[in-house]
């Protein structure tokens, strides 16, 4: 009796995998869309430095 055998990959297993892949793709597209379209709720504080460096810097 084999205890560690591969489970049968029937149509329900394939449907579950296809659904998981579809949901992952849809969430990635939604995240990309939101990143490109949604503006930040508030401008950065005037006393803070910008997060992106103005000039490229060499590694120390």
C-alpha positions in Angstrom: 0.0 0.0 0.0 1.5 3.3 -1.1 1.1 6.1 1.4 2.8 8.8 -0.6 1.3 8.6 -4.0 0.4 11.4 -6.4 -3.2 12.4 -6.1 -5.3 11.9 -9.2 -5.5 14.9 -11.4 -9.1 14.9 -12.4 -11.1 17.6 -14.0 -11.8 19.3 -10.6 -8.1 19.6 -9.9 -7.5 21.2 -13.3 -10.4 23.5 -12.8 -9.1 24.6 -9.4 -5.7 25.3 -10.8 -7.1 27.2 -13.8 -9.2 29.3 -11.4 -6.2 30.0 -9.2 -4.1 31.2 -12.2 -7.0 33.3 -13.5 -7.4 35.0 -10.1 -3.7 35.7 -9.7 -3.6 37.2 -13.2 -6.7 39.3 -12.6 -5.3 40.6 -9.3 -1.9 41.5 -10.9 -3.8 43.4 -13.7 -5.9 45.2 -11.1 -2.9 46.2 -9.0 -1.2 47.5 -12.1 -4.3 49.5 -13.1 -4.7 51.0 -9.7 -1.0 51.9 -9.5 -1.2 53.8 -12.8 -4.5 55.5 -12.2 -4.9 56.3 -8.5 -3.3 59.5 -7.3 -1.9 59.7 -3.7 -4.3 61.1 -1.2 -2.0 63.8 -0.1 1.2 65.5 -1.4 4.5 64.6 0.4 5.2 66.7 3.4 7.4 69.8 2.7 9.9 68.9 5.4 10.6 65.4 4.0 13.2 64.7 1.3 12.0 63.1 -1.9 12.2 59.3 -1.9 13.9 59.1 -5.3 17.5 60.3 -5.5 18.0 63.3 -7.8 21.2 62.1 -9.3 22.6 58.6 -9.6 25.1 57.8 -6.8 28.0 55.4 -6.9 28.0 52.5 -4.4 30.5 53.1 -1.5 
